[in-house]
Amino acid sequence: MIVNYGFQATVTARPGMGDRLVDLLSTALNDGGPGTSEHCVVYLICRSASDPDVVHVTEGWTSEEDHHRVFAGEAAQAIAARLEGLLAGESAYTDYVPVLGKTDF
């Protein structure tokens, strides 16, 4: 599948809660989670090398519409609701349209 829409989010956990944030974000890859949708082509969780409480999430989707539809679902909304208690502040989001790249996971 081709990625036609994507975004990168930088989220900062409350001090010392970076592991819990990564654990919660990883549940998107559990059965029925948004990361398992046929429309989710890339779901990558990374940590800052200098601050373990800063987490970067990169997602690639078949379309923006597919992303919004899946995110509106029960599984994604349950994850989003649990995020609020872990975050130190507002998250930074950058959406994009991929042009070229390579993934070998």
Protein Blocks (a to p, Z undefined) as FASTA:
>chain_A
ZZfbdcdddddddehilmmmmmmmmmmmgghiaklpmklmbdcddddfklmkbccddddd
fbfklmmmmmmpmklmmmmmmmmmmpgbdcdddddddfbdcddZZ
